Amino acid sequence: MNRHAKSPILSRNDIPDIYPQLVDATSVFNPGAIKFEDKYLLMLRVQSRSRETFMVMAESQDGINFKVEDKIVDFKGIENIKEKIYHIYDARISKIEGIYYIMFAMDMDAGCQLGLGKTLDFKNFEFLGITSNEDIRNGVLFPEKVNGNYLRMDRPNRSRHDNGTTSGSTIWLSKSNNLLDWEPVAPLIDGRFHYWDEFIGSGPPPVKTRKGWLHIYHGVAGHFGSSNIYQAGVMLLDLHDPSKVLSRSWCNILEPRELYELAGQVPNVVFPSGMIVMDYDSEGFALEESEVYVYYGAADTCVGLAVTTIAKLIEDTNN
Ligand code: BMA
């Protein structure tokens, strides 16, 4: 993928003070992205100097120049959860049957869980519930039911990095009939030890193309002495049976190279989390010639923008 000339498109300087919780923000990264009423929207992960995370919306006419709202996203109902929630972060946004769903990570004493919220207008947000019962992250919903079920990809956290964070090396396909209760269907891909994607997790939600479900994921190479390197790759799943992986990139398609990706709060990270496809056909398939904007967290510090096309991404699944 190619970096946009204006990347990074958002940094801490773009975050307004939001009293009292978020003053002099330290970083902004890993945004969810969606097109809504001809505007580009990002749901940003913003960190305060207490190192708490908050979700904040940003809006743009062109997908490049964003104005950040001076309001923290409030998922109404989340306050009814009895257990302590330390952070919510890494939103992935999907439109399913006219409703916008947001799946996000929730750090709790029992580990990381996947929370689900919804909105119709990106002003009022409702918390629907916790959708997991094990340590898990990187949940992304498919934009439509397949064979009568809602589907998502998720990544159980069954390994621990040297720095204490939990991770995993298998992306699973899960199904549900109500979006809240999920059961695993099949493992999709495993980490490839010794190579770029040893630990893996979904990036933005998958996109429907005539050739299959196109999905960008992240891979972590952990075999370097002093740091984990977060990169991006891409795969294609069968349209009618998404438990079948048709192809998967052997090389990464984006890796930390620019200074803002190499240095920051967590060095050596590109973490794609939002993807906007410009053009779909009348049946909802992404056009191969369509331009694609991929929003990613860089070094857990700022937001980068990479540009590509559907055709190029499909080609890259065989790189
Ligand atoms: C992952 C997640 C991401 C983060 C990345 C790099 O495990 O926590 O939110 O961007 O690590 O720190």
Boltz pocket constraint, residues with backbone or C-beta under 6 A from the ligand:
constraints:
  - pocket:
      binder: B
      contacts: [[A, 30], [A, 90], [A, 165], [A, 166], [A, 167], [A, 230], [A, 266], [A, 269], [A, 271], [A, 297], [A, 300]]
      max_distance: 6.0
